[in-house]
Amino acid sequence: MKPKDVAATMVDAGTAKAGLAPRDLLVRGMLSGAILGFATSLAIGATVQTGQPIVGAVVFPVGFVMIVLLGLELVTGSFALVPLPYLERKISASAVLVNWSWVFLGNLIGALLYAGLYAVAISKAGTAATDPIMAQIVNIAQAKTLGYKSADLAGMATVFVKAILCNWMVCLGVVMGMTSSSTVGKIVAAWLPIVVFFAQGFEHSVVNMFVIPAGMLLGAKVSFADWWLWNQIPVTLGNIVGGFVFTGFALYFTHRPAPAQPKAGPVEAAPAAAE
């Protein structure tokens, strides 16, 4: 698919997402939040078991690919796509915010559900001694909150910028998945940018909806305020900037189809001068 065709597909995808009923946004968002939680716990487990963080980064995109292939809703992707039909005056600004709100809520519910179930499973309902994977989840939850808090304004700037960089790549994965019509092509195209973001420890709001609460359930000394003030809110805002500005709008701006020009009518002969 040519880049200009991808740009048109991005607008169409954003329009379709904005037209979904809240029920569908909520259910698809819940599934996406849980699936991304599955992928995150898989990646953490792979990293701990092999001692190689790059292994976790390579396996993490399995969850993202499932979401893309099943047509589910991830708010980070919606940050890039849903505003585009607004720019073309096909939907209202309120429609963009409504879409983001329902998908965010769905992602949060799904991620929290999986976090609770996973904490029960890995801790054997709270009876198991701490193992390396549990300890790593606790460490990650504390690093993603208390680590930034300890640095004060520098920490806030850091988490915000890491969120921008994250969703720049994540939304690139969404768009690259549109470049192929085959399942294998979609998987390969979407996989590449997701590895890039995860391997470098950038901040993804939906991943954090799972890993921080899971860490809290497993013993991380993180409060609800620490989670939201030092991670969830700034990461969500950074994801909006990275997804929309650096991927959605940038690709749309440079590849959007030029408006059709009206065809010129036949040239009429000039009237003969009066004799």
Summary of the structure (lengths in Angstrom):
residues: 275
radius of gyration: 22.3
end to end distance: 61.8
largest distance: 109.9
contacts: 963
relative contact order: 0.16
helix: 76%
strand: 0%
